[in-house]
Amino acid sequence: MARAEIVLPDGYAAFLGGLKRSGRCWTMLDDAEGEHVAHAWFIAANPWLGYDTPVTAIRDDRFKDAATATQAVIDDSFSG
């Protein structure tokens, strides 16, 4: 019997990429600061991201910026 071909919806690969990247940011923050800080960080306006939320930045494919902002929290390097 032939296997059915799986057809993924448009944008699915981009969605998975964003999910993986956000998971990396979450893990880094959770390990360094705890889950409550990680949660607050994801939904709060962030000066490293032009006051967008990290969720918005990742959704808009600005993962490098989100990763930099993640590291800034871990390093306590925000001086604004």
N, C-alpha and C positions, 0 to 999 in steps of 0.2 A: 504494500500500500504506500502510495506517495505521501510525503509529508506536506502539510499545508504551509504555504509561505506566510511568514508573519510580516504584516505591514504595519509599521509604526506611524503614528500621526506626525504631521509636519511639526517641526520644532521640538520633537521628543529628545533628540540628541543634545540640543542646546539646554533643554530642561535638565537632563541628567548631568551634564557638565556643571551647570550652576549648583545643582544639589550636592555634587561631590565637593565643589569648591567651598560652598557654605559649610559643609560638614568639616572640612579641614579647619576653617576659621573657628567653628564651634569647639572642636577638640582642643585646639591651641589655647583658646580662652578658658575653657573648662579646666584644663590641666593646670593652668597658671593662676587663675583667679576664682574658679568655682562656677557652678551652673547658673547662679543668680546673676552674677556679673555678665556672663555670656549672654543670657537672655536679655538683660537690659541693654547691652551693647548692640545687639542685633536690631532692636526696635527704636533706638534713640537717634536723634539727629547727631551727626558726627562731624566735628570741624575738619578732620582729615579728609572728609569726603564732600567738602563744600556744603556741609550741613544737611546732606542727604542721609538717609538711614543706610546702614550696611546692606540690609535686605534689598533696597532699591539699587544700590551700586552693583551688587552681584547680579540682580535681575537685568540690569542695563549693560552687562558684560564688562564691568569695570573691576574685575577680580584683582588685578595688581594693586589698585588703589585700596580695595578692601583688605588685602593681605598686609599692606603697609600700615593701615589703620589698626589692624589686629595686633601687629607687632608693637605699635606705639603704645597700646594699652598694656601689653605685657612688660614693656621696657619702662613704663611710666615716662615716656619721652615727649608728651604733649606739653608745650610751653606757652600755650595761648591762654 
